[in-house]
Amino acid sequence: MTPNPITEEIRSIRHQLAAEQGNDVSRIGAELRRQQAISGRRVVKLAPRTPEQRATNNPMHPSGGSAVSGMDTSTPAAG
């Protein structure tokens, strides 16, 4: 696969920034929040989601199957 120069540059910067913070996720997050605060830009911050708002792994249809009706409207196979 041909390397994408943009992707490579982003990865290089990401690795550099992580190395500056000792590859510590907490320190990286703190530094990003610090830079965000001094940037002067307006930042949207969403309220934390409650467990009820989080995605569930429930089937879309109550039966657990597809939304196909229970009536057999199919035609027999030709044969």
PDB file with one MODEL, atoms N, CA, C and O in Angstrom:
MODEL        1
ATOM      1  N   MET A   1       0.841  -1.168   0.000  1.00  0.00           N
ATOM      2  CA  MET A   1       0.000   0.000   0.000  1.00  0.00           C
ATOM      3  C   MET A   1       0.896   1.246   0.000  1.00  0.00           C
ATOM      4  O   MET A   1       1.901   1.310   0.708  1.00  0.00           O
ATOM      5  N   THR A   2       0.509   2.212  -0.799  1.00  0.00           N
ATOM      6  CA  THR A   2       1.275   3.447  -0.918  1.00  0.00           C
ATOM      7  C   THR A   2       1.064   4.310   0.319  1.00  0.00           C
ATOM      8  O   THR A   2      -0.075   4.557   0.714  1.00  0.00           O
ATOM      9  N   PRO A   3       2.155   4.772   0.936  1.00  0.00           N
ATOM     10  CA  PRO A   3       2.000   5.627   2.116  1.00  0.00           C
ATOM     11  C   PRO A   3       1.349   6.958   1.759  1.00  0.00           C
ATOM     12  O   PRO A   3       1.652   7.547   0.721  1.00  0.00           O
ATOM     13  N   ASN A   4       0.461   7.423   2.617  1.00  0.00           N
ATOM     14  CA  ASN A   4      -0.200   8.702   2.418  1.00  0.00           C
ATOM     15  C   ASN A   4       0.593   9.752   3.189  1.00  0.00           C
ATOM     16  O   ASN A   4       0.703   9.653   4.411  1.00  0.00           O
ATOM     17  N   PRO A   5       1.147  10.757   2.510  1.00  0.00           N
ATOM     18  CA  PRO A   5       1.994  11.735   3.205  1.00  0.00           C
ATOM     19  C   PRO A   5       1.247  12.518   4.292  1.00  0.00           C
ATOM     20  O   PRO A   5       1.846  12.882   5.304  1.00  0.00           O
ATOM     21  N   ILE A   6      -0.026  12.776   4.102  1.00  0.00           N
ATOM     22  CA  ILE A   6      -0.794  13.506   5.109  1.00  0.00           C
ATOM     23  C   ILE A   6      -0.955  12.656   6.362  1.00  0.00           C
ATOM     24  O   ILE A   6      -0.761  13.141   7.476  1.00  0.00           O
ATOM     25  N   THR A   7      -1.306  11.401   6.180  1.00  0.00           N
ATOM     26  CA  THR A   7      -1.458  10.488   7.308  1.00  0.00           C
ATOM     27  C   THR A   7      -0.137  10.321   8.035  1.00  0.00           C
ATOM     28  O   THR A   7      -0.102  10.313   9.266  1.00  0.00           O
ATOM     29  N   GLU A   8       0.935  10.190   7.298  1.00  0.00           N
ATOM     30  CA  GLU A   8       2.250  10.040   7.911  1.00  0.00           C
ATOM     31  C   GLU A   8       2.634  11.273   8.726  1.00  0.00           C
ATOM     32  O   GLU A   8       3.215  11.148   9.803  1.00  0.00           O
ATOM     33  N   GLU A   9       2.311  12.465   8.215  1.00  0.00           N
ATOM     34  CA  GLU A   9       2.617  13.693   8.940  1.00  0.00           C
ATOM     35  C   GLU A   9       1.803  13.775  10.232  1.00  0.00           C
ATOM     36  O   GLU A   9       2.331  14.148  11.279  1.00  0.00           O
ATOM     37  N   ILE A  10       0.532  13.429  10.156  1.00  0.00           N
ATOM     38  CA  ILE A  10      -0.323  13.441  11.354  1.00  0.00           C
ATOM     39  C   ILE A  10       0.201  12.465  12.394  1.00  0.00           C
ATOM     40  O   ILE A  10       0.264  12.789  13.580  1.00  0.00           O
ATOM     41  N   ARG A  11       0.576  11.275  11.955  1.00  0.00           N
ATOM     42  CA  ARG A  11       1.112  10.279  12.891  1.00  0.00           C
ATOM     43  C   ARG A  11       2.415  10.748  13.522  1.00  0.00           C
ATOM     44  O   ARG A  11       2.653  10.528  14.709  1.00  0.00           O
ATOM     45  N   SER A  12       3.251  11.391  12.727  1.00  0.00           N
ATOM     46  CA  SER A  12       4.519  11.905  13.239  1.00  0.00           C
ATOM     47  C   SER A  12       4.278  12.953  14.323  1.00  0.00           C
ATOM     48  O   SER A  12       4.920  12.927  15.373  1.00  0.00           O
ATOM     49  N   ILE A  13       3.354  13.871  14.063  1.00  0.00           N
ATOM     50  CA  ILE A  13       3.029  14.899  15.048  1.00  0.00           C
ATOM     51  C   ILE A  13       2.425  14.268  16.293  1.00  0.00           C
ATOM     52  O   ILE A  13       2.769  14.652  17.411  1.00  0.00           O
ATOM     53  N   ARG A  14       1.536  13.311  16.115  1.00  0.00           N
ATOM     54  CA  ARG A  14       0.913  12.619  17.251  1.00  0.00           C
ATOM     55  C   ARG A  14       1.961  11.941  18.119  1.00  0.00           C
ATOM     56  O   ARG A  14       1.912  12.032  19.346  1.00  0.00           O
ATOM     57  N   HIS A  15       2.911  11.260  17.484  1.00  0.00           N
ATOM     58  CA  HIS A  15       3.971  10.582  18.244  1.00  0.00           C
ATOM     59  C   HIS A  15       4.859  11.592  18.968  1.00  0.00           C
ATOM     60  O   HIS A  15       5.288  11.348  20.096  1.00  0.00           O
ATOM     61  N   GLN A  16       5.132  12.712  18.326  1.00  0.00           N
ATOM     62  CA  GLN A  16       5.954  13.751  18.948  1.00  0.00           C
ATOM     63  C   GLN A  16       5.257  14.328  20.175  1.00  0.00           C
ATOM     64  O   GLN A  16       5.870  14.469  21.233  1.00  0.00           O
ATOM     65  N   LEU A  17       3.963  14.663  20.032  1.00  0.00           N
ATOM     66  CA  LEU A  17       3.212  15.223  21.158  1.00  0.00           C
ATOM     67  C   LEU A  17       3.097  14.221  22.305  1.00  0.00           C
ATOM     68  O   LEU A  17       3.197  14.599  23.472  1.00  0.00           O
ATOM     69  N   ALA A  18       2.890  12.961  21.981  1.00  0.00           N
ATOM     70  CA  ALA A  18       2.802  11.933  23.023  1.00  0.00           C
ATOM     71  C   ALA A  18       4.139  11.774  23.739  1.00  0.00           C
ATOM     72  O   ALA A  18       4.180  11.628  24.960  1.00  0.00           O
ATOM     73  N   ALA A  19       5.229  11.803  22.981  1.00  0.00           N
ATOM     74  CA  ALA A  19       6.563  11.657  23.587  1.00  0.00           C
ATOM     75  C   ALA A  19       6.869  12.822  24.523  1.00  0.00           C
ATOM     76  O   ALA A  19       7.513  12.634  25.555  1.00  0.00           O
ATOM     77  N   GLU A  20       6.409  14.033  24.167  1.00  0.00           N
ATOM     78  CA  GLU A  20       6.633  15.202  25.027  1.00  0.00           C
ATOM     79  C   GLU A  20       5.954  15.044  26.383  1.00  0.00           C
ATOM     80  O   GLU A  20       6.386  15.646  27.366  1.00  0.00           O
ATOM     81  N   GLN A  21       4.900  14.243  26.442  1.00  0.00           N
ATOM     82  CA  GLN A  21       4.173  14.022  27.695  1.00  0.00           C
ATOM     83  C   GLN A  21       4.486  12.650  28.286  1.00  0.00           C
ATOM     84  O   GLN A  21       3.742  12.150  29.129  1.00  0.00           O
ATOM     85  N   GLY A  22       5.581  12.046  27.846  1.00  0.00           N
ATOM     86  CA  GLY A  22       5.991  10.752  28.379  1.00  0.00           C
ATOM     87  C   GLY A  22       5.048   9.620  28.014  1.00  0.00           C
ATOM     88  O   GLY A  22       4.990   8.608  28.713  1.00  0.00           O
ATOM     89  N   ASN A  23       4.304   9.783  26.919  1.00  0.00           N
ATOM     90  CA  ASN A  23       3.328   8.789  26.472  1.00  0.00           C
ATOM     91  C   ASN A  23       2.311   8.449  27.557  1.00  0.00           C
ATOM     92  O   ASN A  23       1.786   7.336  27.600  1.00  0.00           O
ATOM     93  N   ASP A  24       2.037   9.414  28.432  1.00  0.00           N
ATOM     94  CA  ASP A  24       1.076   9.251  29.524  1.00  0.00           C
ATOM     95  C   ASP A  24      -0.247   9.866  29.074  1.00  0.00           C
ATOM     96  O   ASP A  24      -0.327  11.074  28.849  1.00  0.00           O
ATOM     97  N   VAL A  25      -1.281   9.041  28.943  1.00  0.00           N
ATOM     98  CA  VAL A  25      -2.565   9.507  28.428  1.00  0.00           C
ATOM     99  C   VAL A  25      -3.139  10.632  29.283  1.00  0.00           C
ATOM    100  O   VAL A  25      -3.699  11.588  28.745  1.00  0.00           O
ATOM    101  N   SER A  26      -3.009  10.535  30.595  1.00  0.00           N
ATOM    102  CA  SER A  26      -3.524  11.583  31.484  1.00  0.00           C
ATOM    103  C   SER A  26      -2.812  12.908  31.238  1.00  0.00           C
ATOM    104  O   SER A  26      -3.450  13.959  31.187  1.00  0.00           O
ATOM    105  N   ARG A  27      -1.500  12.859  31.086  1.00  0.00           N
ATOM    106  CA  ARG A  27      -0.730  14.078  30.831  1.00  0.00           C
ATOM    107  C   ARG A  27      -1.045  14.645  29.451  1.00  0.00           C
ATOM    108  O   ARG A  27      -1.106  15.863  29.283  1.00  0.00           O
ATOM    109  N   ILE A  28      -1.244  13.780  28.469  1.00  0.00           N
ATOM    110  CA  ILE A  28      -1.590  14.242  27.120  1.00  0.00           C
ATOM    111  C   ILE A  28      -2.925  14.982  27.174  1.00  0.00           C
ATOM    112  O   ILE A  28      -3.061  16.072  26.618  1.00  0.00           O
ATOM    113  N   GLY A  29      -3.913  14.379  27.849  1.00  0.00           N
ATOM    114  CA  GLY A  29      -5.230  15.004  27.971  1.00  0.00           C
ATOM    115  C   GLY A  29      -5.156  16.334  28.695  1.00  0.00           C
ATOM    116  O   GLY A  29      -5.794  17.303  28.283  1.00  0.00           O
ATOM    117  N   ALA A  30      -4.377  16.390  29.781  1.00  0.00           N
ATOM    118  CA  ALA A  30      -4.233  17.635  30.544  1.00  0.00           C
ATOM    119  C   ALA A  30      -3.599  18.725  29.683  1.00  0.00           C
ATOM    120  O   ALA A  30      -4.024  19.880  29.731  1.00  0.00           O
ATOM    121  N   GLU A  31      -2.606  18.370  28.912  1.00  0.00           N
ATOM    122  CA  GLU A  31      -1.942  19.344  28.042  1.00  0.00           C
ATOM    123  C   GLU A  31      -2.896  19.837  26.953  1.00  0.00           C
ATOM    124  O   GLU A  31      -2.924  21.028  26.645  1.00  0.00           O
ATOM    125  N   LEU A  32      -3.670  18.931  26.376  1.00  0.00           N
ATOM    126  CA  LEU A  32      -4.628  19.346  25.352  1.00  0.00           C
ATOM    127  C   LEU A  32      -5.690  20.277  25.934  1.00  0.00           C
ATOM    128  O   LEU A  32      -6.073  21.258  25.296  1.00  0.00           O
ATOM    129  N   ARG A  33      -6.169  19.970  27.153  1.00  0.00           N
ATOM    130  CA  ARG A  33      -7.138  20.848  27.804  1.00  0.00           C
ATOM    131  C   ARG A  33      -6.517  22.213  28.113  1.00  0.00           C
ATOM    132  O   ARG A  33      -7.184  23.241  27.989  1.00  0.00           O
ATOM    133  N   ARG A  34      -5.251  22.225  28.513  1.00  0.00           N
ATOM    134  CA  ARG A  34      -4.565  23.487  28.792  1.00  0.00           C
ATOM    135  C   ARG A  34      -4.469  24.329  27.520  1.00  0.00           C
ATOM    136  O   ARG A  34      -4.773  25.522  27.538  1.00  0.00           O
ATOM    137  N   GLN A  35      -4.049  23.714  26.429  1.00  0.00           N
ATOM    138  CA  GLN A  35      -3.934  24.440  25.163  1.00  0.00           C
ATOM    139  C   GLN A  35      -5.294  24.926  24.681  1.00  0.00           C
ATOM    140  O   GLN A  35      -5.412  26.018  24.125  1.00  0.00           O
ATOM    141  N   GLN A  36      -6.305  24.117  24.894  1.00  0.00           N
ATOM    142  CA  GLN A  36      -7.662  24.491  24.501  1.00  0.00           C
ATOM    143  C   GLN A  36      -8.119  25.714  25.289  1.00  0.00           C
ATOM    144  O   GLN A  36      -8.739  26.616  24.725  1.00  0.00           O
ATOM    145  N   ALA A  37      -7.821  25.755  26.581  1.00  0.00           N
ATOM    146  CA  ALA A  37      -8.240  26.872  27.434  1.00  0.00           C
ATOM    147  C   ALA A  37      -7.579  28.179  27.024  1.00  0.00           C
ATOM    148  O   ALA A  37      -8.215  29.232  27.071  1.00  0.00           O
ATOM    149  N   ILE A  38      -6.311  28.129  26.623  1.00  0.00           N
ATOM    150  CA  ILE A  38      -5.605  29.361  26.268  1.00  0.00           C
ATOM    151  C   ILE A  38      -5.790  29.751  24.802  1.00  0.00           C
ATOM    152  O   ILE A  38      -5.340  30.818  24.383  1.00  0.00           O
ATOM    153  N   SER A  39      -6.450  28.893  24.021  1.00  0.00           N
ATOM    154  CA  SER A  39      -6.609  29.182  22.591  1.00  0.00           C
ATOM    155  C   SER A  39      -7.568  30.336  22.332  1.00  0.00           C
ATOM    156  O   SER A  39      -7.464  31.022  21.315  1.00  0.00           O
ATOM    157  N   GLY A  40      -8.513  30.550  23.265  1.00  0.00           N
ATOM    158  CA  GLY A  40      -9.482  31.614  23.053  1.00  0.00           C
ATOM    159  C   GLY A  40     -10.640  31.198  22.165  1.00  0.00           C
ATOM    160  O   GLY A  40     -11.546  31.995  21.922  1.00  0.00           O
ATOM    161  N   ARG A  41     -10.629  29.986  21.685  1.00  0.00           N
ATOM    162  CA  ARG A  41     -11.718  29.512  20.836  1.00  0.00           C
ATOM    163  C   ARG A  41     -12.870  29.014  21.694  1.00  0.00           C
ATOM    164  O   ARG A  41     -12.668  28.533  22.809  1.00  0.00           O
ATOM    165  N   ARG A  42     -14.074  29.136  21.163  1.00  0.00           N
ATOM    166  CA  ARG A  42     -15.245  28.620  21.853  1.00  0.00           C
ATOM    167  C   ARG A  42     -15.302  27.108  21.612  1.00  0.00           C
ATOM    168  O   ARG A  42     -15.215  26.639  20.477  1.00  0.00           O
ATOM    169  N   VAL A  43     -15.448  26.376  22.686  1.00  0.00           N
ATOM    170  CA  VAL A  43     -15.458  24.921  22.598  1.00  0.00           C
ATOM    171  C   VAL A  43     -16.790  24.403  23.110  1.00  0.00           C
ATOM    172  O   VAL A  43     -17.266  24.828  24.162  1.00  0.00           O
ATOM    173  N   VAL A  44     -17.385  23.491  22.371  1.00  0.00           N
ATOM    174  CA  VAL A  44     -18.631  22.882  22.796  1.00  0.00           C
ATOM    175  C   VAL A  44     -18.302  21.712  23.714  1.00  0.00           C
ATOM    176  O   VAL A  44     -17.501  20.843  23.371  1.00  0.00           O
ATOM    177  N   LYS A  45     -18.923  21.703  24.874  1.00  0.00           N
ATOM    178  CA  LYS A  45     -18.714  20.611  25.811  1.00  0.00           C
ATOM    179  C   LYS A  45     -20.078  20.020  26.136  1.00  0.00           C
ATOM    180  O   LYS A  45     -20.935  20.690  26.711  1.00  0.00           O
ATOM    181  N   LEU A  46     -20.269  18.769  25.766  1.00  0.00           N
ATOM    182  CA  LEU A  46     -21.535  18.098  26.000  1.00  0.00           C
ATOM    183  C   LEU A  46     -21.590  17.555  27.415  1.00  0.00           C
ATOM    184  O   LEU A  46     -20.568  17.192  27.998  1.00  0.00           O
ATOM    185  N   ALA A  47     -22.791  17.505  27.954  1.00  0.00           N
ATOM    186  CA  ALA A  47     -22.982  16.925  29.279  1.00  0.00           C
ATOM    187  C   ALA A  47     -22.725  15.424  29.202  1.00  0.00           C
ATOM    188  O   ALA A  47     -22.976  14.813  28.164  1.00  0.00           O
ATOM    189  N   PRO A  48     -22.233  14.822  30.276  1.00  0.00           N
ATOM    190  CA  PRO A  48     -22.007  13.377  30.261  1.00  0.00           C
ATOM    191  C   PRO A  48     -23.317  12.637  30.018  1.00  0.00           C
ATOM    192  O   PRO A  48     -24.372  13.047  30.503  1.00  0.00           O
ATOM    193  N   ARG A  49     -23.242  11.557  29.274  1.00  0.00           N
ATOM    194  CA  ARG A  49     -24.430  10.754  29.009  1.00  0.00           C
ATOM    195  C   ARG A  49     -24.702   9.831  30.191  1.00  0.00           C
ATOM    196  O   ARG A  49     -23.781   9.325  30.833  1.00  0.00           O
ATOM    197  N   THR A  50     -25.965   9.628  30.455  1.00  0.00           N
ATOM    198  CA  THR A  50     -26.340   8.682  31.501  1.00  0.00           C
ATOM    199  C   THR A  50     -26.336   7.287  30.900  1.00  0.00           C
ATOM    200  O   THR A  50     -26.384   7.146  29.678  1.00  0.00           O
ATOM    201  N   PRO A  51     -26.281   6.252  31.732  1.00  0.00           N
ATOM    202  CA  PRO A  51     -26.272   4.883  31.180  1.00  0.00           C
ATOM    203  C   PRO A  51     -27.467   4.608  30.275  1.00  0.00           C
ATOM    204  O   PRO A  51     -27.350   3.840  29.320  1.00  0.00           O
ATOM    205  N   GLU A  52     -28.625   5.228  30.562  1.00  0.00           N
ATOM    206  CA  GLU A  52     -29.807   4.987  29.733  1.00  0.00           C
ATOM    207  C   GLU A  52     -29.640   5.568  28.328  1.00  0.00           C
ATOM    208  O   GLU A  52     -30.267   5.093  27.381  1.00  0.00           O
ATOM    209  N   GLN A  53     -28.802   6.586  28.192  1.00  0.00           N
ATOM    210  CA  GLN A  53     -28.607   7.234  26.898  1.00  0.00           C
ATOM    211  C   GLN A  53     -27.556   6.532  26.051  1.00  0.00           C
ATOM    212  O   GLN A  53     -27.459   6.778  24.849  1.00  0.00           O
ATOM    213  N   ARG A  54     -26.789   5.681  26.657  1.00  0.00           N
ATOM    214  CA  ARG A  54     -25.733   4.998  25.907  1.00  0.00           C
ATOM    215  C   ARG A  54     -26.333   3.935  25.005  1.00  0.00           C
ATOM    216  O   ARG A  54     -27.398   3.387  25.285  1.00  0.00           O
ATOM    217  N   ALA A  55     -25.643   3.662  23.939  1.00  0.00           N
ATOM    218  CA  ALA A  55     -26.111   2.655  22.998  1.00  0.00           C
ATOM    219  C   ALA A  55     -26.161   1.297  23.678  1.00  0.00           C
ATOM    220  O   ALA A  55     -25.307   0.957  24.496  1.00  0.00           O
ATOM    221  N   THR A  56     -27.157   0.551  23.329  1.00  0.00           N
ATOM    222  CA  THR A  56     -27.288  -0.801  23.875  1.00  0.00           C
ATOM    223  C   THR A  56     -27.060  -1.807  22.766  1.00  0.00           C
ATOM    224  O   THR A  56     -26.996  -1.456  21.588  1.00  0.00           O
ATOM    225  N   ASN A  57     -26.943  -3.006  23.144  1.00  0.00           N
ATOM    226  CA  ASN A  57     -26.723  -4.068  22.171  1.00  0.00           C
ATOM    227  C   ASN A  57     -28.003  -4.879  22.002  1.00  0.00           C
ATOM    228  O   ASN A  57     -27.956  -6.098  21.839  1.00  0.00           O
ATOM    229  N   ASN A  58     -29.141  -4.198  22.042  1.00  0.00           N
ATOM    230  CA  ASN A  58     -30.420  -4.867  21.890  1.00  0.00           C
ATOM    231  C   ASN A  58     -30.790  -4.954  20.424  1.00  0.00           C
ATOM    232  O   ASN A  58     -30.398  -4.091  19.638  1.00  0.00           O
ATOM    233  N   PRO A  59     -31.539  -5.984  20.036  1.00  0.00           N
ATOM    234  CA  PRO A  59     -31.981  -6.073  18.648  1.00  0.00           C
ATOM    235  C   PRO A  59     -32.951  -4.937  18.344  1.00  0.00           C
ATOM    236  O   PRO A  59     -33.624  -4.426  19.238  1.00  0.00           O
ATOM    237  N   MET A  60     -33.014  -4.553  17.083  1.00  0.00           N
ATOM    238  CA  MET A  60     -33.902  -3.469  16.691  1.00  0.00           C
ATOM    239  C   MET A  60     -35.361  -3.903  16.744  1.00  0.00           C
ATOM    240  O   MET A  60     -36.241  -3.082  17.004  1.00  0.00           O
ATOM    241  N   HIS A  61     -35.622  -5.159  16.506  1.00  0.00           N
ATOM    242  CA  HIS A  61     -36.979  -5.681  16.496  1.00  0.00           C
ATOM    243  C   HIS A  61     -37.193  -6.466  17.778  1.00  0.00           C
ATOM    244  O   HIS A  61     -36.315  -7.235  18.168  1.00  0.00           O
ATOM    245  N   PRO A  62     -38.337  -6.298  18.452  1.00  0.00           N
ATOM    246  CA  PRO A  62     -38.546  -6.960  19.735  1.00  0.00           C
ATOM    247  C   PRO A  62     -38.393  -8.482  19.691  1.00  0.00           C
ATOM    248  O   PRO A  62     -38.029  -9.099  20.693  1.00  0.00           O
ATOM    249  N   SER A  63     -38.667  -9.081  18.544  1.00  0.00           N
ATOM    250  CA  SER A  63     -38.571 -10.531  18.457  1.00  0.00           C
ATOM    251  C   SER A  63     -37.125 -11.002  18.374  1.00  0.00           C
ATOM    252  O   SER A  63     -36.841 -12.189  18.531  1.00  0.00           O
ATOM    253  N   GLY A  64     -36.223 -10.072  18.128  1.00  0.00           N
ATOM    254  CA  GLY A  64     -34.824 -10.436  17.967  1.00  0.00           C
ATOM    255  C   GLY A  64     -34.484 -10.775  16.534  1.00  0.00           C
ATOM    256  O   GLY A  64     -33.314 -10.955  16.195  1.00  0.00           O
ATOM    257  N   GLY A  65     -35.489 -10.863  15.697  1.00  0.00           N
ATOM    258  CA  GLY A  65     -35.264 -11.172  14.291  1.00  0.00           C
ATOM    259  C   GLY A  65     -35.374  -9.925  13.449  1.00  0.00           C
ATOM    260  O   GLY A  65     -35.293  -8.810  13.963  1.00  0.00           O
ATOM    261  N   SER A  66     -35.554 -10.108  12.183  1.00  0.00           N
ATOM    262  CA  SER A  66     -35.700  -8.965  11.295  1.00  0.00           C
ATOM    263  C   SER A  66     -37.133  -8.467  11.355  1.00  0.00           C
ATOM    264  O   SER A  66     -37.963  -9.032  12.068  1.00  0.00           O
ATOM    265  N   ALA A  67     -37.415  -7.446  10.633  1.00  0.00           N
ATOM    266  CA  ALA A  67     -38.750  -6.852  10.634  1.00  0.00           C
ATOM    267  C   ALA A  67     -39.677  -7.560   9.644  1.00  0.00           C
ATOM    268  O   ALA A  67     -40.676  -6.973   9.230  1.00  0.00           O
ATOM    269  N   VAL A  68     -39.382  -8.775   9.262  1.00  0.00           N
ATOM    270  CA  VAL A  68     -40.207  -9.540   8.332  1.00  0.00           C
ATOM    271  C   VAL A  68     -41.432 -10.029   9.079  1.00  0.00           C
ATOM    272  O   VAL A  68     -41.332 -10.496  10.214  1.00  0.00           O
ATOM    273  N   SER A  69     -42.591  -9.920   8.439  1.00  0.00           N
ATOM    274  CA  SER A  69     -43.826 -10.345   9.090  1.00  0.00           C
ATOM    275  C   SER A  69     -43.854 -11.852   9.265  1.00  0.00           C
ATOM    276  O   SER A  69     -43.114 -12.583   8.606  1.00  0.00           O
ATOM    277  N   GLY A  70     -44.710 -12.302  10.156  1.00  0.00           N
ATOM    278  CA  GLY A  70     -44.840 -13.732  10.415  1.00  0.00           C
ATOM    279  C   GLY A  70     -45.645 -14.464   9.369  1.00  0.00           C
ATOM    280  O   GLY A  70     -45.671 -15.695   9.351  1.00  0.00           O
ATOM    281  N   MET A  71     -46.308 -13.720   8.490  1.00  0.00           N
ATOM    282  CA  MET A  71     -47.125 -14.355   7.449  1.00  0.00           C
ATOM    283  C   MET A  71     -46.225 -14.899   6.359  1.00  0.00           C
ATOM    284  O   MET A  71     -45.286 -14.227   5.930  1.00  0.00           O
ATOM    285  N   ASP A  72     -46.507 -16.117   5.905  1.00  0.00           N
ATOM    286  CA  ASP A  72     -45.712 -16.717   4.846  1.00  0.00           C
ATOM    287  C   ASP A  72     -46.275 -16.287   3.506  1.00  0.00           C
ATOM    288  O   ASP A  72     -47.241 -16.867   3.010  1.00  0.00           O
ATOM    289  N   THR A  73     -45.667 -15.269   2.927  1.00  0.00           N
ATOM    290  CA  THR A  73     -46.133 -14.765   1.634  1.00  0.00           C
ATOM    291  C   THR A  73     -45.169 -15.133   0.511  1.00  0.00           C
ATOM    292  O   THR A  73     -45.296 -14.651  -0.614  1.00  0.00           O
ATOM    293  N   SER A  74     -44.218 -15.983   0.827  1.00  0.00           N
ATOM    294  CA  SER A  74     -43.241 -16.359  -0.200  1.00  0.00           C
ATOM    295  C   SER A  74     -43.847 -17.387  -1.153  1.00  0.00           C
ATOM    296  O   SER A  74     -44.804 -18.082  -0.814  1.00  0.00           O
ATOM    297  N   THR A  75     -43.275 -17.466  -2.337  1.00  0.00           N
ATOM    298  CA  THR A  75     -43.721 -18.449  -3.305  1.00  0.00           C
ATOM    299  C   THR A  75     -42.796 -19.638  -3.240  1.00  0.00           C
ATOM    300  O   THR A  75     -41.621 -19.486  -2.906  1.00  0.00           O
ATOM    301  N   PRO A  76     -43.301 -20.835  -3.555  1.00  0.00           N
ATOM    302  CA  PRO A  76     -42.425 -22.013  -3.525  1.00  0.00           C
ATOM    303  C   PRO A  76     -41.332 -21.903  -4.561  1.00  0.00           C
ATOM    304  O   PRO A  76     -41.497 -21.268  -5.603  1.00  0.00           O
ATOM    305  N   ALA A  77     -40.214 -22.531  -4.256  1.00  0.00           N
ATOM    306  CA  ALA A  77     -39.080 -22.515  -5.180  1.00  0.00           C
ATOM    307  C   ALA A  77     -39.421 -23.294  -6.422  1.00  0.00           C
ATOM    308  O   ALA A  77     -40.116 -24.308  -6.375  1.00  0.00           O
ATOM    309  N   ALA A  78     -38.917 -22.798  -7.541  1.00  0.00           N
ATOM    310  CA  ALA A  78     -39.138 -23.504  -8.808  1.00  0.00           C
ATOM    311  C   ALA A  78     -38.321 -24.772  -8.821  1.00  0.00           C
ATOM    312  O   ALA A  78     -37.194 -24.802  -8.327  1.00  0.00           O
ATOM    313  N   GLY A  79     -38.871 -25.787  -9.369  1.00  0.00           N
ATOM    314  CA  GLY A  79     -38.055 -26.957  -9.319  1.00  0.00           C
ATOM    315  C   GLY A  79     -38.528 -28.010 -10.138  1.00  0.00           C
ATOM    316  O   GLY A  79     -37.916 -29.076 -10.187  1.00  0.00           O
TER     317      GLY A  79
ENDMDL
END
